[in-house]
Amino acid sequence: MVYTSAEVRTLTPVRQNIERRAVKPDLRDIFLCHAWDDRKGVAKELHDLLESLGVSVWFSEKDVLLGTNLLREIDKGLVKSRVGIVLVTPSFLDRIAGEGIADKELSALLATDLLVPIVHDTTYEELRDASPLLGSRSGLNTAEDPITNIAAKLAELVTI
């Protein structure tokens, strides 16, 4: 896998934190933060790619049972995950502007060095306009690297 120098700078502190958290039992590899509108599209595609690579993914579509408290289940998912990825799409940008569930997940993830933004069908400029804190973090971009490569990089990142 080939990484840009910016990706190495971004992913190195995340990897160090993953290694520190490796001793905690029963952690999922990745918490996938996404907009509700993306759950059957690109978020599902990324989830499926990651799982095909042996990565355990907390994904609301499969991990939140009908009738349970969504915010509480998200909170548990965040605690029990090694790293959080934020799938930044036009729908996600709309959702955080409206201060919905995705915004709450994002707020929790921003408080850690366990966050990797994945920009898809939007730009970092648009992200910075919607969330300067998240936009200040570099990450991975599907305009520069196919989603299959991004999934492979994430799988390599979380492999202990």
Secondary structure, DSSP 8 states (H G I E B T S, - for coil): ----HHHHHHHHHHHHHHHHHTTSTT-EEEEEE--GGGTTTHHHHHHHHHHHTT--EE-HHHHS-TTS-HHHHHHHHHHTEEEEEEEE-HHHHHHHHTT-HHHHHHHHHHTSS-EEEEE-SS-HHHHHHH-HHHHTS--EETTTS-HHHHHHHHHHHH--
